[in-house]
Amino acid sequence: MQPCGERLVTSFDGVRVLDLSDRLSGAYAARLFGDFGAEVTLGEPLIIGCFPPSAAGPPIVFPVGTTIVS
């Protein structure tokens, strides 16, 4: 890193990173980019209802006339 006036010039100075991760490793990588000077933008997933889409799983569809025995 070399000083340029009052501001330090870093490795990722001028780089923009869009973080769309939903796991810890992605958040860690985004933080490292930010620590080295990148401008990091966090994108949050759209959650509809009580559970995020990855936790709820695919919808269960039964054909018309199906009898469900419990």
PDB file of N, CA, C, O and CB in Angstrom:
ATOM      1  N   MET A   1       0.835  -1.182   0.000  1.00  0.00           N
ATOM      2  CA  MET A   1       0.000   0.000   0.000  1.00  0.00           C
ATOM      3  C   MET A   1       0.876   1.241   0.000  1.00  0.00           C
ATOM      4  O   MET A   1       1.859   1.328   0.737  1.00  0.00           O
ATOM      5  CB  MET A   1      -0.948   0.001   1.208  1.00  0.00           C
ATOM      6  N   GLN A   2       0.509   2.184  -0.827  1.00  0.00           N
ATOM      7  CA  GLN A   2       1.273   3.426  -0.916  1.00  0.00           C
ATOM      8  C   GLN A   2       0.363   4.595  -0.584  1.00  0.00           C
ATOM      9  O   GLN A   2      -0.760   4.669  -1.082  1.00  0.00           O
ATOM     10  CB  GLN A   2       1.897   3.601  -2.326  1.00  0.00           C
ATOM     11  N   PRO A   3       0.833   5.503   0.247  1.00  0.00           N
ATOM     12  CA  PRO A   3       0.001   6.664   0.539  1.00  0.00           C
ATOM     13  C   PRO A   3      -0.133   7.570  -0.678  1.00  0.00           C
ATOM     14  O   PRO A   3       0.834   7.794  -1.407  1.00  0.00           O
ATOM     15  CB  PRO A   3       0.580   7.447   1.712  1.00  0.00           C
ATOM     16  N   CYS A   4      -1.323   8.080  -0.887  1.00  0.00           N
ATOM     17  CA  CYS A   4      -1.592   9.006  -1.991  1.00  0.00           C
ATOM     18  C   CYS A   4      -2.303  10.204  -1.372  1.00  0.00           C
ATOM     19  O   CYS A   4      -3.531  10.223  -1.287  1.00  0.00           O
ATOM     20  CB  CYS A   4      -2.467   8.329  -3.148  1.00  0.00           C
ATOM     21  N   GLY A   5      -1.558  11.177  -0.951  1.00  0.00           N
ATOM     22  CA  GLY A   5      -2.158  12.292  -0.224  1.00  0.00           C
ATOM     23  C   GLY A   5      -2.475  11.831   1.189  1.00  0.00           C
ATOM     24  O   GLY A   5      -1.592  11.366   1.910  1.00  0.00           O
ATOM     25  N   GLU A   6      -3.733  11.959   1.582  1.00  0.00           N
ATOM     26  CA  GLU A   6      -4.155  11.512   2.903  1.00  0.00           C
ATOM     27  C   GLU A   6      -4.839  10.149   2.845  1.00  0.00           C
ATOM     28  O   GLU A   6      -5.214   9.607   3.885  1.00  0.00           O
ATOM     29  CB  GLU A   6      -5.088  12.536   3.528  1.00  0.00           C
ATOM     30  N   ARG A   7      -5.006   9.596   1.666  1.00  0.00           N
ATOM     31  CA  ARG A   7      -5.751   8.346   1.497  1.00  0.00           C
ATOM     32  C   ARG A   7      -4.812   7.244   1.044  1.00  0.00           C
ATOM     33  O   ARG A   7      -3.935   7.485   0.214  1.00  0.00           O
ATOM     34  CB  ARG A   7      -6.902   8.521   0.483  1.00  0.00           C
ATOM     35  N   LEU A   8      -4.979   6.028   1.575  1.00  0.00           N
ATOM     36  CA  LEU A   8      -4.162   4.896   1.168  1.00  0.00           C
ATOM     37  C   LEU A   8      -4.728   4.266  -0.099  1.00  0.00           C
ATOM     38  O   LEU A   8      -5.945   4.143  -0.244  1.00  0.00           O
ATOM     39  CB  LEU A   8      -4.079   3.855   2.296  1.00  0.00           C
ATOM     40  N   VAL A   9      -3.863   3.872  -1.000  1.00  0.00           N
ATOM     41  CA  VAL A   9      -4.267   3.146  -2.196  1.00  0.00           C
ATOM     42  C   VAL A   9      -4.106   1.663  -1.892  1.00  0.00           C
ATOM     43  O   VAL A   9      -3.004   1.214  -1.576  1.00  0.00           O
ATOM     44  CB  VAL A   9      -3.420   3.575  -3.457  1.00  0.00           C
ATOM     45  N   THR A  10      -5.201   0.888  -1.984  1.00  0.00           N
ATOM     46  CA  THR A  10      -5.169  -0.522  -1.613  1.00  0.00           C
ATOM     47  C   THR A  10      -5.293  -1.409  -2.851  1.00  0.00           C
ATOM     48  O   THR A  10      -5.480  -0.920  -3.966  1.00  0.00           O
ATOM     49  CB  THR A  10      -6.292  -0.841  -0.615  1.00  0.00           C
ATOM     50  N   SER A  11      -5.187  -2.716  -2.635  1.00  0.00           N
ATOM     51  CA  SER A  11      -5.193  -3.691  -3.731  1.00  0.00           C
ATOM     52  C   SER A  11      -6.461  -3.636  -4.564  1.00  0.00           C
ATOM     53  O   SER A  11      -6.390  -3.696  -5.791  1.00  0.00           O
ATOM     54  CB  SER A  11      -5.020  -5.082  -3.184  1.00  0.00           C
ATOM     55  N   PHE A  12      -7.616  -3.524  -3.927  1.00  0.00           N
ATOM     56  CA  PHE A  12      -8.895  -3.557  -4.618  1.00  0.00           C
ATOM     57  C   PHE A  12      -9.558  -2.185  -4.661  1.00  0.00           C
ATOM     58  O   PHE A  12     -10.785  -2.088  -4.699  1.00  0.00           O
ATOM     59  CB  PHE A  12      -9.816  -4.553  -3.953  1.00  0.00           C
ATOM     60  N   ASP A  13      -8.768  -1.146  -4.654  1.00  0.00           N
ATOM     61  CA  ASP A  13      -9.299   0.211  -4.714  1.00  0.00           C
ATOM     62  C   ASP A  13     -10.006   0.425  -6.058  1.00  0.00           C
ATOM     63  O   ASP A  13      -9.404   0.211  -7.110  1.00  0.00           O
ATOM     64  CB  ASP A  13      -8.164   1.257  -4.514  1.00  0.00           C
ATOM     65  N   GLY A  14     -11.265   0.842  -6.033  1.00  0.00           N
ATOM     66  CA  GLY A  14     -12.031   1.068  -7.251  1.00  0.00           C
ATOM     67  C   GLY A  14     -12.810  -0.140  -7.728  1.00  0.00           C
ATOM     68  O   GLY A  14     -13.494  -0.054  -8.748  1.00  0.00           O
ATOM     69  N   VAL A  15     -12.733  -1.276  -7.023  1.00  0.00           N
ATOM     70  CA  VAL A  15     -13.453  -2.495  -7.399  1.00  0.00           C
ATOM     71  C   VAL A  15     -14.764  -2.542  -6.633  1.00  0.00           C
ATOM     72  O   VAL A  15     -14.797  -2.268  -5.433  1.00  0.00           O
ATOM     73  CB  VAL A  15     -12.600  -3.770  -7.116  1.00  0.00           C
ATOM     74  N   ARG A  16     -15.850  -2.891  -7.326  1.00  0.00           N
ATOM     75  CA  ARG A  16     -17.157  -3.047  -6.680  1.00  0.00           C
ATOM     76  C   ARG A  16     -17.514  -4.528  -6.624  1.00  0.00           C
ATOM     77  O   ARG A  16     -17.365  -5.242  -7.615  1.00  0.00           O
ATOM     78  CB  ARG A  16     -18.260  -2.243  -7.440  1.00  0.00           C
ATOM     79  N   VAL A  17     -17.984  -4.989  -5.471  1.00  0.00           N
ATOM     80  CA  VAL A  17     -18.350  -6.384  -5.252  1.00  0.00           C
ATOM     81  C   VAL A  17     -19.810  -6.427  -4.832  1.00  0.00           C
ATOM     82  O   VAL A  17     -20.215  -5.704  -3.922  1.00  0.00           O
ATOM     83  CB  VAL A  17     -17.433  -7.057  -4.176  1.00  0.00           C
ATOM     84  N   LEU A  18     -20.609  -7.271  -5.490  1.00  0.00           N
ATOM     85  CA  LEU A  18     -22.005  -7.487  -5.127  1.00  0.00           C
ATOM     86  C   LEU A  18     -22.097  -8.821  -4.419  1.00  0.00           C
ATOM     87  O   LEU A  18     -21.886  -9.863  -5.039  1.00  0.00           O
ATOM     88  CB  LEU A  18     -22.943  -7.446  -6.377  1.00  0.00           C
ATOM     89  N   ASP A  19     -22.404  -8.813  -3.142  1.00  0.00           N
ATOM     90  CA  ASP A  19     -22.460 -10.033  -2.327  1.00  0.00           C
ATOM     91  C   ASP A  19     -23.892 -10.549  -2.304  1.00  0.00           C
ATOM     92  O   ASP A  19     -24.761  -9.956  -1.665  1.00  0.00           O
ATOM     93  CB  ASP A  19     -21.947  -9.767  -0.876  1.00  0.00           C
ATOM     94  N   LEU A  20     -24.135 -11.661  -3.007  1.00  0.00           N
ATOM     95  CA  LEU A  20     -25.450 -12.297  -3.028  1.00  0.00           C
ATOM     96  C   LEU A  20     -25.424 -13.633  -2.301  1.00  0.00           C
ATOM     97  O   LEU A  20     -26.339 -14.442  -2.460  1.00  0.00           O
ATOM     98  CB  LEU A  20     -25.924 -12.493  -4.467  1.00  0.00           C
ATOM     99  N   SER A  21     -24.393 -13.871  -1.510  1.00  0.00           N
ATOM    100  CA  SER A  21     -24.234 -15.167  -0.856  1.00  0.00           C
ATOM    101  C   SER A  21     -25.208 -15.320   0.308  1.00  0.00           C
ATOM    102  O   SER A  21     -25.680 -14.339   0.884  1.00  0.00           O
ATOM    103  CB  SER A  21     -22.797 -15.342  -0.364  1.00  0.00           C
ATOM    104  N   ASP A  22     -25.493 -16.576   0.635  1.00  0.00           N
ATOM    105  CA  ASP A  22     -26.341 -16.856   1.790  1.00  0.00           C
ATOM    106  C   ASP A  22     -25.645 -17.823   2.750  1.00  0.00           C
ATOM    107  O   ASP A  22     -26.284 -18.391   3.635  1.00  0.00           O
ATOM    108  CB  ASP A  22     -27.693 -17.435   1.336  1.00  0.00           C
ATOM    109  N   ARG A  23     -24.346 -18.007   2.573  1.00  0.00           N
ATOM    110  CA  ARG A  23     -23.558 -18.878   3.438  1.00  0.00           C
ATOM    111  C   ARG A  23     -22.431 -18.071   4.073  1.00  0.00           C
ATOM    112  O   ARG A  23     -22.109 -16.972   3.622  1.00  0.00           O
ATOM    113  CB  ARG A  23     -22.990 -20.085   2.643  1.00  0.00           C
ATOM    114  N   LEU A  24     -21.843 -18.625   5.115  1.00  0.00           N
ATOM    115  CA  LEU A  24     -20.798 -17.928   5.858  1.00  0.00           C
ATOM    116  C   LEU A  24     -19.555 -17.682   5.016  1.00  0.00           C
ATOM    117  O   LEU A  24     -18.920 -16.636   5.150  1.00  0.00           O
ATOM    118  CB  LEU A  24     -20.427 -18.715   7.091  1.00  0.00           C
ATOM    119  N   SER A  25     -19.199 -18.620   4.154  1.00  0.00           N
ATOM    120  CA  SER A  25     -17.978 -18.459   3.361  1.00  0.00           C
ATOM    121  C   SER A  25     -18.090 -17.277   2.400  1.00  0.00           C
ATOM    122  O   SER A  25     -17.101 -16.584   2.163  1.00  0.00           O
ATOM    123  CB  SER A  25     -17.679 -19.742   2.580  1.00  0.00           C
ATOM    124  N   GLY A  26     -19.274 -17.036   1.843  1.00  0.00           N
ATOM    125  CA  GLY A  26     -19.472 -15.889   0.954  1.00  0.00           C
ATOM    126  C   GLY A  26     -19.371 -14.571   1.701  1.00  0.00           C
ATOM    127  O   GLY A  26     -18.789 -13.608   1.202  1.00  0.00           O
ATOM    128  N   ALA A  27     -19.938 -14.531   2.894  1.00  0.00           N
ATOM    129  CA  ALA A  27     -19.855 -13.319   3.706  1.00  0.00           C
ATOM    130  C   ALA A  27     -18.413 -13.041   4.130  1.00  0.00           C
ATOM    131  O   ALA A  27     -17.992 -11.887   4.209  1.00  0.00           O
ATOM    132  CB  ALA A  27     -20.756 -13.444   4.942  1.00  0.00           C
ATOM    133  N   TYR A  28     -17.672 -14.099   4.400  1.00  0.00           N
ATOM    134  CA  TYR A  28     -16.268 -13.938   4.779  1.00  0.00           C
ATOM    135  C   TYR A  28     -15.456 -13.388   3.602  1.00  0.00           C
ATOM    136  O   TYR A  28     -14.623 -12.498   3.778  1.00  0.00           O
ATOM    137  CB  TYR A  28     -15.679 -15.287   5.258  1.00  0.00           C
ATOM    138  N   ALA A  29     -15.701 -13.921   2.413  1.00  0.00           N
ATOM    139  CA  ALA A  29     -14.989 -13.441   1.220  1.00  0.00           C
ATOM    140  C   ALA A  29     -15.320 -11.976   0.947  1.00  0.00           C
ATOM    141  O   ALA A  29     -14.434 -11.191   0.606  1.00  0.00           O
ATOM    142  CB  ALA A  29     -15.348 -14.305  -0.012  1.00  0.00           C
ATOM    143  N   ALA A  30     -16.590 -11.606   1.095  1.00  0.00           N
ATOM    144  CA  ALA A  30     -16.987 -10.213   0.882  1.00  0.00           C
ATOM    145  C   ALA A  30     -16.304  -9.299   1.893  1.00  0.00           C
ATOM    146  O   ALA A  30     -15.904  -8.183   1.560  1.00  0.00           O
ATOM    147  CB  ALA A  30     -18.517 -10.065   0.979  1.00  0.00           C
ATOM    148  N   ARG A  31     -16.175  -9.770   3.116  1.00  0.00           N
ATOM    149  CA  ARG A  31     -15.492  -8.962   4.126  1.00  0.00           C
ATOM    150  C   ARG A  31     -14.020  -8.769   3.782  1.00  0.00           C
ATOM    151  O   ARG A  31     -13.471  -7.682   3.960  1.00  0.00           O
ATOM    152  CB  ARG A  31     -15.624  -9.610   5.503  1.00  0.00           C
ATOM    153  N   LEU A  32     -13.377  -9.841   3.282  1.00  0.00           N
ATOM    154  CA  LEU A  32     -11.979  -9.719   2.883  1.00  0.00           C
ATOM    155  C   LEU A  32     -11.814  -8.717   1.744  1.00  0.00           C
ATOM    156  O   LEU A  32     -10.886  -7.910   1.756  1.00  0.00           O
ATOM    157  CB  LEU A  32     -11.426 -11.081   2.469  1.00  0.00           C
ATOM    158  N   PHE A  33     -12.721  -8.768   0.751  1.00  0.00           N
ATOM    159  CA  PHE A  33     -12.669  -7.787  -0.326  1.00  0.00           C
ATOM    160  C   PHE A  33     -12.797  -6.372   0.233  1.00  0.00           C
ATOM    161  O   PHE A  33     -12.072  -5.465  -0.175  1.00  0.00           O
ATOM    162  CB  PHE A  33     -13.779  -8.059  -1.357  1.00  0.00           C
ATOM    163  N   GLY A  34     -13.725  -6.194   1.169  1.00  0.00           N
ATOM    164  CA  GLY A  34     -13.904  -4.881   1.784  1.00  0.00           C
ATOM    165  C   GLY A  34     -12.695  -4.430   2.572  1.00  0.00           C
ATOM    166  O   GLY A  34     -12.340  -3.251   2.556  1.00  0.00           O
ATOM    167  N   ASP A  35     -12.054  -5.373   3.271  1.00  0.00           N
ATOM    168  CA  ASP A  35     -10.853  -5.035   4.037  1.00  0.00           C
ATOM    169  C   ASP A  35      -9.717  -4.575   3.135  1.00  0.00           C
ATOM    170  O   ASP A  35      -8.883  -3.765   3.538  1.00  0.00           O
ATOM    171  CB  ASP A  35     -10.403  -6.231   4.861  1.00  0.00           C
ATOM    172  N   PHE A  36      -9.688  -5.099   1.905  1.00  0.00           N
ATOM    173  CA  PHE A  36      -8.627  -4.725   0.975  1.00  0.00           C
ATOM    174  C   PHE A  36      -9.016  -3.578   0.058  1.00  0.00           C
ATOM    175  O   PHE A  36      -8.322  -3.304  -0.921  1.00  0.00           O
ATOM    176  CB  PHE A  36      -8.236  -5.911   0.149  1.00  0.00           C
ATOM    177  N   GLY A  37     -10.127  -2.900   0.365  1.00  0.00           N
ATOM    178  CA  GLY A  37     -10.436  -1.660  -0.325  1.00  0.00           C
ATOM    179  C   GLY A  37     -11.586  -1.696  -1.309  1.00  0.00           C
ATOM    180  O   GLY A  37     -11.925  -0.655  -1.872  1.00  0.00           O
ATOM    181  N   ALA A  38     -12.205  -2.848  -1.544  1.00  0.00           N
ATOM    182  CA  ALA A  38     -13.321  -2.914  -2.491  1.00  0.00           C
ATOM    183  C   ALA A  38     -14.581  -2.320  -1.870  1.00  0.00           C
ATOM    184  O   ALA A  38     -14.748  -2.327  -0.650  1.00  0.00           O
ATOM    185  CB  ALA A  38     -13.577  -4.371  -2.930  1.00  0.00           C
ATOM    186  N   GLU A  39     -15.461  -1.807  -2.723  1.00  0.00           N
ATOM    187  CA  GLU A  39     -16.759  -1.305  -2.277  1.00  0.00           C
ATOM    188  C   GLU A  39     -17.737  -2.475  -2.349  1.00  0.00           C
ATOM    189  O   GLU A  39     -18.079  -2.926  -3.442  1.00  0.00           O
ATOM    190  CB  GLU A  39     -17.251  -0.079  -3.155  1.00  0.00           C
ATOM    191  N   VAL A  40     -18.192  -2.970  -1.196  1.00  0.00           N
ATOM    192  CA  VAL A  40     -19.030  -4.168  -1.124  1.00  0.00           C
ATOM    193  C   VAL A  40     -20.476  -3.755  -0.915  1.00  0.00           C
ATOM    194  O   VAL A  40     -20.784  -2.967  -0.021  1.00  0.00           O
ATOM    195  CB  VAL A  40     -18.561  -5.113   0.014  1.00  0.00           C
ATOM    196  N   THR A  41     -21.380  -4.306  -1.766  1.00  0.00           N
ATOM    197  CA  THR A  41     -22.815  -4.088  -1.643  1.00  0.00           C
ATOM    198  C   THR A  41     -23.461  -5.417  -1.291  1.00  0.00           C
ATOM    199  O   THR A  41     -23.245  -6.413  -1.982  1.00  0.00           O
ATOM    200  CB  THR A  41     -23.420  -3.493  -2.956  1.00  0.00           C
ATOM    201  N   LEU A  42     -24.250  -5.442  -0.227  1.00  0.00           N
ATOM    202  CA  LEU A  42     -24.897  -6.664   0.236  1.00  0.00           C
ATOM    203  C   LEU A  42     -26.288  -6.758  -0.363  1.00  0.00           C
ATOM    204  O   LEU A  42     -27.076  -5.817  -0.263  1.00  0.00           O
ATOM    205  CB  LEU A  42     -24.964  -6.707   1.779  1.00  0.00           C
ATOM    206  N   GLY A  43     -26.593  -7.892  -0.986  1.00  0.00           N
ATOM    207  CA  GLY A  43     -27.927  -8.151  -1.527  1.00  0.00           C
ATOM    208  C   GLY A  43     -28.649  -9.147  -0.653  1.00  0.00           C
ATOM    209  O   GLY A  43     -28.187 -10.276  -0.486  1.00  0.00           O
ATOM    210  N   GLU A  44     -29.767  -8.753  -0.097  1.00  0.00           N
ATOM    211  CA  GLU A  44     -30.544  -9.639   0.783  1.00  0.00           C
ATOM    212  C   GLU A  44     -31.551 -10.436  -0.027  1.00  0.00           C
ATOM    213  O   GLU A  44     -32.140  -9.900  -0.965  1.00  0.00           O
ATOM    214  CB  GLU A  44     -31.267  -8.829   1.880  1.00  0.00           C
ATOM    215  N   PRO A  45     -31.765 -11.712   0.313  1.00  0.00           N
ATOM    216  CA  PRO A  45     -32.766 -12.507  -0.396  1.00  0.00           C
ATOM    217  C   PRO A  45     -34.189 -12.060  -0.023  1.00  0.00           C
ATOM    218  O   PRO A  45     -34.435 -11.587   1.087  1.00  0.00           O
ATOM    219  CB  PRO A  45     -32.577 -14.006  -0.082  1.00  0.00           C
ATOM    220  N   LEU A  46     -35.107 -12.219  -0.965  1.00  0.00           N
ATOM    221  CA  LEU A  46     -36.504 -11.881  -0.732  1.00  0.00           C
ATOM    222  C   LEU A  46     -37.159 -13.049  -0.012  1.00  0.00           C
ATOM    223  O   LEU A  46     -37.185 -14.163  -0.535  1.00  0.00           O
ATOM    224  CB  LEU A  46     -37.244 -11.555  -2.069  1.00  0.00           C
ATOM    225  N   ILE A  47     -37.687 -12.807   1.181  1.00  0.00           N
ATOM    226  CA  ILE A  47     -38.321 -13.859   1.976  1.00  0.00           C
ATOM    227  C   ILE A  47     -39.820 -13.582   2.020  1.00  0.00           C
ATOM    228  O   ILE A  47     -40.253 -12.518   2.464  1.00  0.00           O
ATOM    229  CB  ILE A  47     -37.715 -13.926   3.425  1.00  0.00           C
ATOM    230  N   ILE A  48     -40.607 -14.551   1.553  1.00  0.00           N
ATOM    231  CA  ILE A  48     -42.059 -14.437   1.559  1.00  0.00           C
ATOM    232  C   ILE A  48     -42.596 -15.497   2.499  1.00  0.00           C
ATOM    233  O   ILE A  48     -42.269 -16.674   2.344  1.00  0.00           O
ATOM    234  CB  ILE A  48     -42.660 -14.592   0.121  1.00  0.00           C
ATOM    235  N   GLY A  49     -43.406 -15.116   3.465  1.00  0.00           N
ATOM    236  CA  GLY A  49     -43.956 -16.071   4.414  1.00  0.00           C
ATOM    237  C   GLY A  49     -43.041 -16.240   5.613  1.00  0.00           C
ATOM    238  O   GLY A  49     -42.266 -15.345   5.951  1.00  0.00           O
ATOM    239  N   CYS A  50     -43.138 -17.402   6.254  1.00  0.00           N
ATOM    240  CA  CYS A  50     -42.403 -17.661   7.489  1.00  0.00           C
ATOM    241  C   CYS A  50     -40.992 -18.168   7.264  1.00  0.00           C
ATOM    242  O   CYS A  50     -40.108 -17.897   8.076  1.00  0.00           O
ATOM    243  CB  CYS A  50     -43.146 -18.646   8.317  1.00  0.00           C
ATOM    244  N   PHE A  51     -40.757 -18.902   6.176  1.00  0.00           N
ATOM    245  CA  PHE A  51     -39.473 -19.541   5.958  1.00  0.00           C
ATOM    246  C   PHE A  51     -38.842 -19.055   4.663  1.00  0.00           C
ATOM    247  O   PHE A  51     -39.555 -18.740   3.710  1.00  0.00           O
ATOM    248  CB  PHE A  51     -39.628 -21.055   5.935  1.00  0.00           C
ATOM    249  N   PRO A  52     -37.516 -18.990   4.613  1.00  0.00           N
ATOM    250  CA  PRO A  52     -36.863 -18.676   3.331  1.00  0.00           C
ATOM    251  C   PRO A  52     -37.083 -19.820   2.350  1.00  0.00           C
ATOM    252  O   PRO A  52     -37.333 -20.944   2.785  1.00  0.00           O
ATOM    253  CB  PRO A  52     -35.339 -18.417   3.530  1.00  0.00           C
ATOM    254  N   PRO A  53     -37.000 -19.579   1.043  1.00  0.00           N
ATOM    255  CA  PRO A  53     -37.268 -20.617   0.048  1.00  0.00           C
ATOM    256  C   PRO A  53     -36.394 -21.851   0.199  1.00  0.00           C
ATOM    257  O   PRO A  53     -36.870 -22.956  -0.061  1.00  0.00           O
ATOM    258  CB  PRO A  53     -37.087 -20.057  -1.321  1.00  0.00           C
ATOM    259  N   SER A  54     -35.137 -21.715   0.608  1.00  0.00           N
ATOM    260  CA  SER A  54     -34.264 -22.881   0.734  1.00  0.00           C
ATOM    261  C   SER A  54     -34.675 -23.779   1.900  1.00  0.00           C
ATOM    262  O   SER A  54     -34.427 -24.984   1.857  1.00  0.00           O
ATOM    263  CB  SER A  54     -32.820 -22.434   0.913  1.00  0.00           C
ATOM    264  N   ALA A  55     -35.301 -23.217   2.945  1.00  0.00           N
ATOM    265  CA  ALA A  55     -35.693 -24.019   4.098  1.00  0.00           C
ATOM    266  C   ALA A  55     -37.051 -24.685   3.896  1.00  0.00           C
ATOM    267  O   ALA A  55     -37.306 -25.749   4.461  1.00  0.00           O
ATOM    268  CB  ALA A  55     -35.724 -23.155   5.345  1.00  0.00           C
ATOM    269  N   ALA A  56     -37.913 -24.079   3.105  1.00  0.00           N
ATOM    270  CA  ALA A  56     -39.257 -24.613   2.939  1.00  0.00           C
ATOM    271  C   ALA A  56     -39.300 -25.794   1.981  1.00  0.00           C
ATOM    272  O   ALA A  56     -40.150 -26.670   2.138  1.00  0.00           O
ATOM    273  CB  ALA A  56     -40.181 -23.531   2.450  1.00  0.00           C
ATOM    274  N   GLY A  57     -38.411 -25.847   0.993  1.00  0.00           N
ATOM    275  CA  GLY A  57     -38.413 -26.930   0.019  1.00  0.00           C
ATOM    276  C   GLY A  57     -39.451 -26.685  -1.058  1.00  0.00           C
ATOM    277  O   GLY A  57     -40.175 -25.690  -1.022  1.00  0.00           O
ATOM    278  N   PRO A  58     -39.522 -27.608  -2.030  1.00  0.00           N
ATOM    279  CA  PRO A  58     -40.472 -27.430  -3.121  1.00  0.00           C
ATOM    280  C   PRO A  58     -41.905 -27.662  -2.648  1.00  0.00           C
ATOM    281  O   PRO A  58     -42.114 -28.393  -1.680  1.00  0.00           O
ATOM    282  CB  PRO A  58     -40.139 -28.376  -4.274  1.00  0.00           C
ATOM    283  N   PRO A  59     -42.889 -27.063  -3.301  1.00  0.00           N
ATOM    284  CA  PRO A  59     -44.275 -27.288  -2.902  1.00  0.00           C
ATOM    285  C   PRO A  59     -44.715 -28.711  -3.251  1.00  0.00           C
ATOM    286  O   PRO A  59     -44.255 -29.288  -4.236  1.00  0.00           O
ATOM    287  CB  PRO A  59     -45.202 -26.262  -3.578  1.00  0.00           C
ATOM    288  N   ILE A  60     -45.597 -29.258  -2.444  1.00  0.00           N
ATOM    289  CA  ILE A  60     -46.138 -30.595  -2.694  1.00  0.00           C
ATOM    290  C   ILE A  60     -47.483 -30.418  -3.382  1.00  0.00           C
ATOM    291  O   ILE A  60     -48.370 -29.745  -2.856  1.00  0.00           O
ATOM    292  CB  ILE A  60     -46.279 -31.429  -1.361  1.00  0.00           C
ATOM    293  N   VAL A  61     -47.635 -31.018  -4.555  1.00  0.00           N
ATOM    294  CA  VAL A  61     -48.867 -30.896  -5.333  1.00  0.00           C
ATOM    295  C   VAL A  61     -49.456 -32.284  -5.501  1.00  0.00           C
ATOM    296  O   VAL A  61     -48.792 -33.197  -5.990  1.00  0.00           O
ATOM    297  CB  VAL A  61     -48.607 -30.224  -6.721  1.00  0.00           C
ATOM    298  N   PHE A  62     -50.717 -32.437  -5.088  1.00  0.00           N
ATOM    299  CA  PHE A  62     -51.410 -33.710  -5.237  1.00  0.00           C
ATOM    300  C   PHE A  62     -52.389 -33.614  -6.403  1.00  0.00           C
ATOM    301  O   PHE A  62     -53.072 -32.602  -6.561  1.00  0.00           O
ATOM    302  CB  PHE A  62     -52.148 -34.098  -3.926  1.00  0.00           C
ATOM    303  N   PRO A  63     -52.461 -34.681  -7.233  1.00  0.00           N
ATOM    304  CA  PRO A  63     -53.440 -34.659  -8.321  1.00  0.00           C
ATOM    305  C   PRO A  63     -54.865 -34.611  -7.776  1.00  0.00           C
ATOM    306  O   PRO A  63     -55.109 -35.000  -6.634  1.00  0.00           O
ATOM    307  CB  PRO A  63     -53.263 -35.887  -9.226  1.00  0.00           C
ATOM    308  N   VAL A  64     -55.804 -34.133  -8.594  1.00  0.00           N
ATOM    309  CA  VAL A  64     -57.202 -34.053  -8.183  1.00  0.00           C
ATOM    310  C   VAL A  64     -57.735 -35.458  -7.917  1.00  0.00           C
ATOM    311  O   VAL A  64     -57.508 -36.368  -8.715  1.00  0.00           O
ATOM    312  CB  VAL A  64     -58.056 -33.338  -9.262  1.00  0.00           C
ATOM    313  N   GLY A  65     -58.437 -35.640  -6.808  1.00  0.00           N
ATOM    314  CA  GLY A  65     -59.030 -36.917  -6.463  1.00  0.00           C
ATOM    315  C   GLY A  65     -58.116 -37.797  -5.628  1.00  0.00           C
ATOM    316  O   GLY A  65     -58.468 -38.949  -5.375  1.00  0.00           O
ATOM    317  N   THR A  66     -56.978 -37.322  -5.194  1.00  0.00           N
ATOM    318  CA  THR A  66     -56.051 -38.110  -4.380  1.00  0.00           C
ATOM    319  C   THR A  66     -56.563 -38.140  -2.947  1.00  0.00           C
ATOM    320  O   THR A  66     -56.948 -37.114  -2.385  1.00  0.00           O
ATOM    321  CB  THR A  66     -54.602 -37.525  -4.441  1.00  0.00           C
ATOM    322  N   THR A  67     -56.560 -39.341  -2.366  1.00  0.00           N
ATOM    323  CA  THR A  67     -56.963 -39.504  -0.974  1.00  0.00           C
ATOM    324  C   THR A  67     -55.702 -39.574  -0.125  1.00  0.00           C
ATOM    325  O   THR A  67     -54.820 -40.395  -0.375  1.00  0.00           O
ATOM    326  CB  THR A  67     -57.850 -40.781  -0.779  1.00  0.00           C
ATOM    327  N   ILE A  68     -55.622 -38.713   0.873  1.00  0.00           N
ATOM    328  CA  ILE A  68     -54.470 -38.687   1.757  1.00  0.00           C
ATOM    329  C   ILE A  68     -54.854 -39.361   3.059  1.00  0.00           C
ATOM    330  O   ILE A  68     -55.771 -38.922   3.754  1.00  0.00           O
ATOM    331  CB  ILE A  68     -53.975 -37.235   2.003  1.00  0.00           C
ATOM    332  N   VAL A  69     -54.140 -40.442   3.385  1.00  0.00           N
ATOM    333  CA  VAL A  69     -54.424 -41.197   4.611  1.00  0.00           C
ATOM    334  C   VAL A  69     -53.306 -40.903   5.599  1.00  0.00           C
ATOM    335  O   VAL A  69     -52.126 -41.039   5.277  1.00  0.00           O
ATOM    336  CB  VAL A  69     -54.545 -42.748   4.330  1.00  0.00           C
ATOM    337  N   SER A  70     -53.691 -40.497   6.812  1.00  0.00           N
ATOM    338  CA  SER A  70     -52.662 -40.212   7.803  1.00  0.00           C
ATOM    339  C   SER A  70     -52.710 -41.203   8.932  1.00  0.00           C
ATOM    340  O   SER A  70     -51.911 -41.117   9.865  1.00  0.00           O
ATOM    341  CB  SER A  70     -52.812 -38.808   8.341  1.00  0.00           C
TER     342      SER A  70
END
